[in-house]
Amino acid sequence: MHKLRLLTILGAVTLSSLNSFALDSVANADPRGNITINQKTTPATNFVEISPAAYYHNLQEIRKMVGPNVKICAVMKSNAYGHGIDNLIAEALKANVDYIAAVDNNEFRLLSNRIKAAHKKTHLLRIAPVTKAELIEAQRGNWNVEEIAGSLEEAKMLSDTAVELSKKLGRKVIIAIHVNVETGMGRMGFRDVNEIKQAITLPNLKLVGIMTHFAKDYEDPPIDYTATRAQLDTFESVVKELNLDKSVIQHVANSGAAAKFPWARKDMVRVGSLTYGEDLDDRQDPHHVLQPVMPSFKSTVAIIERNVPPHSPINYDAMQYTRSDKPSTTATLRIGYYNGFPQYAFQESAVVLIRGQKFPVIGKTSMNMLVIDITDENQQNPVKLGDEVVLVGKQGTQQITWDEFAARNKMGIVEQVLLIGNQSPHVIIKDK
Ligand SMILES: *Cc1c(COP(=O)(O)O)cnc(C)c1O
């Protein structure tokens, strides 16, 4: 039975579940198409909660924010920033986003299938330079992925491949392209207008968009938008010189710019982090209307030890001891740095929530285990085996934010949520 199931999964080309699975799913495929050793089957000891309803809500709020004349490109790369494309694609389609952006072909295979099955016209955009092998696969599969051209050489590769494929497949293959203009990001854009002019006349390419990407993350107040404004000026002068058709979509703004600088919205905004609702400051979401799509990261109490003698060493290298004045009580969780919990969290005053109370992490984090000092537990409401542990999120009146959690790990929120999300089972919650 087990073997049979595994074969079915291999046959189904993996991405159907990405990292998103219900608690009862059998195995999990990673976005590169490998079957992973499955720490992610039921019952999950550690998991993140995902709220598709919150994602839908956020898209509606972003629509209100940008108004009816600005298109929305929902950025779902990196498995929807760790939230699971599979968990959220239905909501993106229900919200009628104009574009969905991703990066690799496993993502596009899934997205394209879902868009076709839903009879939608949602456009797909690859916001990274495509390789020839990926291009051939996407074009053969008719996935309708629009590609970025960021240099003349790359545009030639796109054009040559389209010509070659047209001969091979006996149908005219036209690749829709978005020209990326270098304005200060320095990773994949044309630096010369004349090269753009040459690129867009190459055979079997159709120019549908022109874009650039802002280099500022606008996090440090006071908000200085001089650099962003300068990038936009460069972009606009290039667009002017090209004298493009009105139908060519101009898009430049990521989440930060879309939320903070209405003048940067142009024809379309490319929003990632904003749609997931965890990485927000007051300027991005001044009325606090957006909701976290991954509101919590949870674990379970696996063992409790009462009457631990004073000054007992805890975990690897005895880097911390229990208190000296009296015996301690400890709870061990089946979570470790394998699951993205930092090894030196105890040095950063890490806490977790159990029974609505904050308790400190004690000792170094193991690969799969973490010790919590619960000596100060409420005697009327003692911790029990199997209790829910909140590592991020709310419990009772208490809360641990992604901000706090990420700061301890010396990461930004987006990076932290992505890593935890792509490493943990996903439990879908119905409400926001
Ligand atoms: C990732 C990405 C975005 C989305 O950025 P957010 O800040 O998450 O909104 C937009 N455009 C490009 C080109 C990107 O690579």
The ligand as an SDF file (V2000), in Angstrom:
LIG
                    3D

 15 15  0  0  0  0  0  0  0  0999 V2000
    9.6640   39.5340   -5.5120 C   0  0  0  0  0  0  0  0  0  0  0  0
    9.3870   40.5880   -6.4870 C   0  0  0  0  0  0  0  0  0  0  0  0
    8.3000   41.4600   -6.2950 C   0  0  0  0  0  0  0  0  0  0  0  0
    7.4450   41.4530   -5.0470 C   0  0  0  0  0  0  0  0  0  0  0  0
    8.1340   42.1060   -4.0090 O   0  0  0  0  0  0  0  0  0  0  0  0
    7.3720   42.4330   -2.6320 P   0  0  0  0  0  0  0  0  0  0  0  0
    8.2370   43.4340   -1.9840 O   0  0  0  0  0  0  0  0  0  0  0  0
    7.2820   41.1670   -1.8730 O   0  0  0  0  0  0  0  0  0  0  0  0
    6.0430   42.9600   -3.0030 O   0  0  0  0  0  0  0  0  0  0  0  0
    8.0250   42.3710   -7.3030 C   0  0  0  0  0  0  0  0  0  0  0  0
    8.7780   42.4350   -8.4100 N   0  0  0  0  0  0  0  0  0  0  0  0
    9.8460   41.6250   -8.6200 C   0  0  0  0  0  0  0  0  0  0  0  0
   10.6310   41.7570   -9.8700 C   0  0  0  0  0  0  0  0  0  0  0  0
   10.1930   40.6870   -7.6500 C   0  0  0  0  0  0  0  0  0  0  0  0
   11.2550   39.8940   -7.8490 O   0  0  0  0  0  0  0  0  0  0  0  0
  1  2  1  0
  2  3  1  0
  2 14  2  0
  3  4  1  0
  3 10  2  0
  4  5  1  0
  5  6  1  0
  6  7  2  0
  6  8  1  0
  6  9  1  0
 10 11  1  0
 11 12  2  0
 12 13  1  0
 12 14  1  0
 14 15  1  0
M  END
$$$$
